[in-house]
Amino acid sequence: MMEQDGAGLLRNPKISAVGIQLLSDAIRDQGISIADATWQPPREGLALSLSRIAADRRRINANQQAVQAMIEARPEVVGLTTAHQALGLERRQFLHSGPPISWQNASGPLRGALVGALLLEGEAADADEAWRLCEANEIELLPCHSRGAVGPMAGVISASMSLYEVRDEVNQQVAYSNLNEGLGKVLRMGAYSPEVIDRLRWINSHLAPILSEAFARHGPFDVRALLAQSLQMGDEGHNRNRAGSALFLREMSASIAQCDVSSAEISQVFEFINGNEHFVLNMVMPAAKASADAARNIPGSTMVVAMARNGTEFGIQVSGAGDQWFTAPANTPEGILFPGFSNKDINPDIGDSTIMETYGIGGFAMVCAPAIVRFVGGSVELAHQKTDQMYEITLAENPHLQIASLDFRGTPTGIDVAKVVSTQILPAVNTGMAGKEAGIGQVGAGLVEPPMSCFEQALAAVAESGEST
């Protein structure tokens, strides 16, 4: 690319290069600026899968059907329930984030959360007894996604826990999540100290019943509308939820205040929600899951319907491959640490909250939330770059979730594994960082990339399914 001066002469050449470094170095030696593209061709053996996908006549219509189902979903919080009532969880059954995993392979944060859940349920008198139960395989572990639920970070849900019930009447989908505890020493980050258990019991016995009554008074709460507004107020919907939580409190405050409990209890609820900027996250996560689930099991579709991590592995599910998980070792986030912690304290990536990126917000909408870089690291320029890149690997733009700074362009929506593999651009993910050791809790927040091999495996599986039709 060249610029023209006033006399029409070409000045200041701008060159981009793809290829061997020798060419770039030769141009730089002549004093000319050059930008090296980072693109690399897919690894050997994937060309056949890409060609099969390209030739699959089902793909265009299947992907259009999948992404439209997700976009047109209108998830609403309709009330609260418990994991026992809604999901059928029994004693010593626990849901966790990410693809299936055993106690033996579980990370420190997941182990800590399971110990805490046993204490919460009264299945163990102390942490040592809880640990022994786990070591003896006297607990049953199931992925949250396998029961229509999602859980942030460790994602542990036990039978007595209160859950949001989120319904999408457009596609007849329902999804669940537990209630957000706040930051720091919390169960979802692997902490299980007495203060953690006491807070969980207060959530079950006080917060949840009040919210349940408030939703009954208010009626269904439109999560998509909340997200649409919060994105234009500085949130990205995953790691920054300050505007969304404030919007929730504003809309629900009258219904909460009218609940038939003491003013002291009402005050506690207001204080807790107001002091927890991530409070709304556990409502928007099941809303995103209900929306993505509407796009499942469409033959020929290469669209991602779940991304999740269990602290050991990163896994994805793709519409055209049923409920199969495609996994690889989870990467470790990089970002900003809380005081007193170092990089050696960070556990590999963990949590179901990447359902937000699956839905097309979070890291995909970083440009909406430039202030988030002060929490997760990076720069405002990086936030713009990440959102721009995500349009290259997605199938559509969501007209209901718009980005004001991009002239109200819809968020990039519907990750296409074929585009990920062919462009070698990975989904952008904002995330919290849990301490590697059980009991530590949160150590910071940052950015992380999924492993490319998950997308390569999924691409090959959908390509093979096309060959058999």
Buried (B, 14 or more C-beta within 10 A) or exposed (E): EEEEEEEEEEEEEEBEBEEEEEBBEEBBEEEEEBEBEEEEEBEEEBEEBBEBBEEBEBBEEBBBBBBBBBBBBBBBBBBBBBBBEBBEBEEBBBBBBBBBBEBEEBBBBBBBBBBBBBBBBEBBEEBEBBBEBBEEEEBEBBBBBEBBBBBBBBBBBBBBBBBBBBBBEBBEBBBBBBBBBBBEBBBBBBBBBEEBBEBBEEBBEBBBBBBBBBBEEBEBBBBBBBBBEBBBBBBBBBBBBBBBBBBBBEBBBEBBBEBEBEEEBBEBBBEBBEEBBBBBBBBBBBBBBBBBBBBBEBBBBBBBBBBBBBBBBBBBBBBBBEEBBBBBEBBBBBBBBBEEBEEEBBBBBBBBBBBBBBBBBBBBBBBBBBEBBEBBBBEBEBBBBBBEBBBEBBBBBBBBBBBEEBEEBBBBBBBBBBBBBBBBBBBBBBBBBBBBBBBBBBBBBBBBBBBBBBBBBBBBBBBEBBEEE
